Amino acid sequence: MHFFEERSPVGSPGLPALLFDIFVWNAFFPFPPIHDSSGELCIDEMAFTRAVSVLAHSHLQYLSLDNYPRVEHDGMDGSWGPYSGQFVLIRLRDTSDYIRWLFRSLAIPNDTILGYETTILVPRFFMTQQRPNMPSPEEDFEEDFGRRTAEQQVVIVEKESERTVDIQDVLSEYAPGNVPWAPEHFRGVDPLREGYKLALPLLPHHPYDLTDLHVPTAKVRTLLQMLGKNGTELMTATERLGNEGLSWEEFQDVFIRHAETIASNLSFTFNNLTRLYTW
């Protein structure tokens, strides 16, 4: 914290605490922060390196102003009953995930805990089907787009708890290189993403749902400062907040359109801090 205070720009009193909160959350991602018996954070060398690596890296490849993702799901050919298609091995992360991570890194519990469970729709299988009352694919081919307009994409999705979806994502991204009990012809093929669900009850996850959290007004205003002119315009709109802060829905509404700017500014800030630390 002292390191952030020494190197933060003059005139930004809330910035060191905001950067520290973001740093801590990323140090333990996708799990909640770990404290020792005295309540101190246990940021060891591994956690420190993880936070620096993640925050100094630009997330812009995941983000776009129109909220269309720039990366694709990693899949594997297979069958869902009688249908052929692709199983999802690694889930795409996009702008909404980035803003959700940012919210969690800054949020604190509400006075009243509702106990709701927020879920995220995760694609499991992609396939194509012929549209009703349309010519067969052989009869209807659109040369301009290289696809058959008689076909439509169908996505099978599953609801996953928001508090464990990131854990499952990380497990599927860093799958074991060789599964000894797999049949010979499946050696070298990563397990399906949903297979890691078996491990979730044994792993720590965040104690509060998104609906039980809010970002204090002071942190909201500090974050708005990172948006420059856009932040100044939004600052007036947040004057009505008083000391209430922003709920998850409100936070998403305010910042979802500015994810690229926030990601760019945070990456630039932590890159500079990393250079100073190295020096």
C-alpha positions, 0 to 999 in steps of 0.5 A, a space after each residue: 500500500 505504501 508503494 502505491 501511495 508513493 507513486 500515485 499521481 498528485 491530486 488523486 487521494 483515493 487512487 492508491 487504495 483503489 489500485 491496491 484493492 484491484 491488485 489484491 483481488 487479482 493476486 488471488 484470482 479466481 479464489 477469494 483473498 487469503 488472510 492469516 490468523 491475525 487478519 493480514 493478507 497472505 500475498 506471497 511471491 506467487 500471488 504478487 507475481 500473478 497480480 503484476 502479470 495480470 494487471 500489466 497485461 492488456 485485456 483489450 483483446 477481450 473488449 470492444 465498445 460494441 460488446 462483441 468478443 474478439 476471441 472465440 470459444 475453444 471447442 472440440 468436435 463431438 455429438 450431442 445425442 443425434 446432433 453433430 457439433 462442437 463441445 466447449 472446452 474453454 469458455 470465451 471471456 468478454 467485456 461483461 466478465 471484465 467489468 464483473 471482475 472489476 466490480 468484485 475487486 472494489 465491492 464490499 458487502 451490503 448491510 443486508 444480505 439477500 442470499 440470492 444466487 447470480 448465474 451465468 449462461 455458459 455455452 456447452 455445445 454448438 450445432 446447426 439445424 435446418 430452419 423450418 419451412 426453408 429450402 434444404 442446404 443443398 438448394 439454398 447457398 449464399 455465395 456472398 457469405 459462404 454459408 447456407 441460409 437454410 441453417 441456423 446455429 443452435 447453442 446449448 447453454 447451462 446456468 453456472 453459479 457466478 461465484 464458481 464460473 471463473 474457477 471452472 474457467 481457469 481449471 479448463 484453461 490449464 488442463 492436465 497435459 496427460 490424463 492417465 485414465 483416459 482411453 488411448 485415442 483420447 490421450 492429449 485431448 483436454 477434458 470437457 469444461 463441465 468435467 471440472 465441476 466435480 472439483 468445485 465443492 472442494 475449492 474455496 469461492 467468494 462468500 458473497 453473491 453479486 447482489 449482496 455487494 456494492 462499490 462505495 461512492 468514493 471508489 466510484 468517483 476515483 474510478 471515474 477519474 480514470 475515464 478523463 472527459 467521459 468520467 467528468 460527465 458521469 461524475 455529475 450523474 453520481 452526485 445523487 449517490 450520496 454514500 450509497 454507492 453502486 450495486 452490481 446492476 448500476 455499476 455495470 450500466 455505468 462502466 460497461 461502455 467504458 471497459 476499453 478505457 479502464 483496461 487501457 488505463 489500468 494496464 498503463 498504470 500497472 506497467 509504469 508501477 512495475 517498471 518503477 518497482 524493477 528499477 
